[in-house]
């Protein structure tokens, strides 16, 4: 999966790379543009083209990447398809840009040929994007104090929250990551989050909750219902189907104390 952080820094990095590649293409002058005009005009045109590509494909990646991952669609299948689809409106925009500078281009380059050139430019951007994101992930992890081989879920935590992950809770189409310093919402499913937990010790205690073992401070019994009390005052519900699994893992006593009122139940 190609990570798609939606931050100002990520956007700035991508658009700066687009600017640089556009400047290089302006010097080279691909698709016959070398003979269209002077260097300054060519560079200005290709820089604008790649900035438009950066905005269009950047939005497409952010909208589709997590959805494709949840659906189990591999990148080699959906990324080229995305380039073909996004290439249609992009071809129209770039053709208008080129015709504004070089009117004769309407007659010299047909619509199908222009679309093909646009898709090729889009694939260059896709390759550039993948390279940037894969190279940026280890550096971002190191800046945040995360080892490169640490669970991927920790890389989704903003630096202000630290790395002491307590639990995960599902909220609509988001997962809330709780730490000792607060929480943050991430657009993903709980199933996807559990795949990224890696070697962190913990259990799924409810269909919408995963809890780290180190975060557990006690168990609360409320009639026939159980909740796990965590650090930071968080309480996670325990489903009936999870009780036996928690007991087998040593999280609960063999006999849960019966009580008329709410009370703490000890841990092993």
C-alpha positions in Angstrom: 0.0 0.0 0.0 1.2 3.5 -0.8 0.8 5.8 2.2 -1.1 9.0 1.5 -0.6 11.4 4.4 -2.9 14.4 4.2 -0.7 17.0 5.8 0.6 20.4 4.6 4.2 19.0 4.7 3.3 16.0 2.5 1.5 18.3 0.0 4.4 20.7 -0.1 6.9 17.9 -0.7 4.8 16.4 -3.5 4.2 19.8 -5.2 7.9 20.8 -4.9 8.9 17.5 -6.6 6.3 18.3 -9.3 7.9 21.7 -9.8 11.4 20.2 -10.1 10.3 17.5 -12.6 8.3 20.0 -14.6 11.4 22.2 -14.9 13.5 19.3 -16.1 10.8 18.3 -18.7 10.7 22.0 -19.8 14.4 21.8 -20.6 14.1 18.4 -22.4 10.9 19.4 -24.3 9.2 16.0 -24.6 6.4 15.2 -27.2 7.8 17.7 -29.6 7.4 20.7 -27.2 11.2 21.4 -27.5 10.4 23.1 -30.9 7.4 25.0 -29.7 8.9 28.0 -28.0 11.9 29.4 -26.0 13.2 27.7 -22.9 11.4 30.0 -20.4 8.0 29.4 -21.9 8.5 25.6 -22.1 9.6 25.4 -18.5 6.6 27.5 -17.4 4.3 25.3 -19.3 5.6 21.9 -18.0 5.8 23.2 -14.4 2.2 24.2 -14.6 1.3 20.8 -16.1 3.0 18.9 -13.4 1.5 21.1 -10.6 -1.9 20.4 -12.0 -1.0 16.7 -12.2 0.2 16.8 -8.6 -3.1 18.3 -7.4 -5.3 15.9 -9.4 -3.4 12.7 -8.6 -2.7 13.7 -5.0 -6.4 14.0 -4.4 -7.1 10.8 -6.2 -4.5 8.9 -4.1 -5.9 10.2 -0.9 -9.4 9.3 -1.8 -8.7 5.8 -3.2 -5.7 4.3 -1.4 -7.3 3.4 1.9 -10.5 2.2 0.3 -8.6 0.0 -2.2 -6.5 -1.4 0.7 -9.6 -2.2 2.7 -11.2 -3.9 -0.3 -8.1 -6.0 -0.9 -7.4 -4.5 -4.3 -3.6 -4.5 -5.0 -1.9 -1.3 -6.1 -0.8 -2.8 -9.5 -4.6 -3.1 -10.3 -6.1 0.2 -9.1 -3.2 2.7 -9.7 -3.0 2.2 -13.5 -6.9 2.3 -13.7 -6.8 5.5 -11.7 -4.3 7.0 -14.1 -6.5 6.2 -17.1 -9.6 7.7 -15.5 -8.0 10.8 -14.0 -6.2 11.3 -17.4 -9.5 12.1 -19.1 -10.3 15.5 -17.4 -6.5 16.1 -17.0 -6.1 15.8 -20.8 -8.8 18.5 -21.3 -7.2 20.9 -18.8 -3.7 20.5 -20.2 -4.9 20.8 -23.8 -6.6 24.1 -23.0 -3.4 25.3 -21.3 -1.2 24.3 -24.3 -3.7 25.8 -26.8 -3.6 29.1 -24.9 0.1 29.4 -25.5 0.4 27.6 -28.9 -3.0 27.8 -30.8 -1.7 25.7 -33.7 -1.4 22.7 -31.4 -5.1 22.0 -31.8 -4.5 21.0 -35.5 -1.1 19.3 -35.0 -2.0 16.9 -32.1 -5.3 14.9 -32.1 -7.4 14.3 -29.0 -6.5 10.6 -28.7 -2.8 11.3 -29.1 -3.1 14.1 -26.5 -4.9 11.7 -24.1 -2.1 9.1 -24.5 0.6 11.7 -23.8 -1.4 12.8 -20.7 -1.6 9.2 -19.4 2.2 8.8 -19.9 2.8 12.0 -17.9 0.4 10.8 -15.2 2.3 7.5 -14.9 5.5 9.5 -14.5 3.8 11.3 -11.6 2.6 8.0 -10.1 6.1 6.6 -10.2 7.4 9.8 -8.6 4.7 9.7 -5.9 5.4 6.1 -5.0 9.1 6.8 -4.7 8.6 9.9 -2.5 6.2 8.2 -0.2 8.2 5.1 0.3 11.4 7.1 0.9 9.6 9.4 3.3 8.1 6.7 5.5 11.4 5.6 7.1 12.6 9.2 7.6 9.3 10.2 9.2 9.5 7.2 11.5 13.0 8.0 12.6 12.0 11.7 13.3 9.2 10.5 15.4 11.5 8.2 17.4 10.1 5.0 15.8 12.3 2.2 14.7 12.0 1.4 10.9 10.8 -2.2 11.8 8.3 -1.1 14.4 4.5 -1.7 13.9 3.1 0.4 11.2 0.2 1.6 13.3 2.6 3.7 15.4 3.7 5.6 12.3 0.1 7.0 12.1 0.4 8.7 15.5 1.1 12.4 15.3 4.3 13.3 17.2 2.4 15.2 19.9 0.8 11.9 21.1 4.0 10.0 21.6 4.2 6.2 20.9 2.6 4.7 24.0 -0.4 3.2 22.3 -3.2 2.2 24.7 -6.1 1.0 22.6 -7.9 1.4 19.3 -11.6 2.2 19.0 -13.8 2.3 15.9 -15.9 5.4 15.1 -17.9 5.1 11.9 -15.3 4.8 9.1 -12.4 6.0 11.4 -10.2 4.4 14.0 -9.3 6.4 17.1 -5.8 5.8 18.3 -5.5 6.4 22.1 -2.2 7.1 23.8 -1.3 8.4 27.3 -1.2 11.9 25.8 -4.6 11.9 24.0 -6.1 10.5 20.8 -6.3 11.0 17.0 -8.7 9.8 14.3 -7.3 7.9 11.3 -9.4 7.1 8.2 -9.2 3.3 8.1 -11.1 0.2 9.3 -10.4 -1.6 12.5 -9.4 -4.7 10.5 -6.8 -2.7 8.7 -5.6 -1.2 12.0 -5.3 -4.7 13.5 -3.1 -5.8 10.5 -0.8 -2.9 11.3 -0.5 -3.6 15.1 2.2 -6.2 14.4 4.0 -7.4 17.5 2.3 -5.2 20.0 0.8 -7.3 22.8 -2.9 -6.9 23.0 -6.3 -8.4 22.2 -9.5 -7.4 20.4 -12.0 -7.2 23.3 -15.0 -6.1 21.3 -15.9 -5.8 17.7 -14.9 -2.1 17.8 -12.1 -2.2 20.4 -8.5 -3.5 20.6 -6.6 -3.0 23.9 -2.9 -3.2 24.6 -2.1 -5.5 27.5 0.2 -2.9 29.2 -2.7 -0.4 29.3 -5.0 -2.5 31.4 -5.4 -1.4 35.0 -8.5 -3.4 36.0 -11.8 -5.0 35.0 -15.1 -3.5 35.9 -18.2 -5.8 36.4 -21.6 -4.2 35.9 -24.2 -6.9 36.2 -23.5 -9.3 33.4 -21.5 -6.7 31.5 -17.7 -6.3 31.7 -15.5 -3.3 30.9 -11.8 -3.0 31.0 -10.3 0.0 32.8 -7.3 1.5 31.1 -4.7 4.1 31.8 -5.9 7.6 31.3 -9.4 6.8 32.6 -10.5 5.0 29.4 -13.0 2.2 29.7 -13.3 -0.4 26.9 -16.4 -2.7 26.6 -15.8 -6.4 26.6 -18.1 -8.6 24.4 -19.5 -11.8 25.8 -17.6 -13.7 23.0 -14.3 -12.2 24.2 -14.6 -13.2 27.8 -13.3 -16.8 27.4 -10.4 -15.5 25.2 -9.4 -12.9 27.8 -9.6 -15.5 30.6 -7.4 -17.9 28.6 -4.9 -15.1 28.0 -4.7 -14.5 31.7 -6.5 -11.1 31.6 -9.3 -12.3 33.9 -9.6 -14.5 37.0 -11.1 -17.9 36.5 -14.2 -16.8 38.4 -15.5 -13.3 37.8 -16.8 -12.0 41.1 -20.5 -11.6 41.3 -21.8 -8.3 42.6 -25.0 -6.4 42.7 -23.2 -3.1 42.2 -20.4 -2.1 40.0 -17.1 -3.3 41.3 -13.5 -3.9 40.3 -12.5 -7.5 39.3 -8.9 -8.3 39.7 -6.4 -9.4 37.0 -4.0 -12.2 37.2 
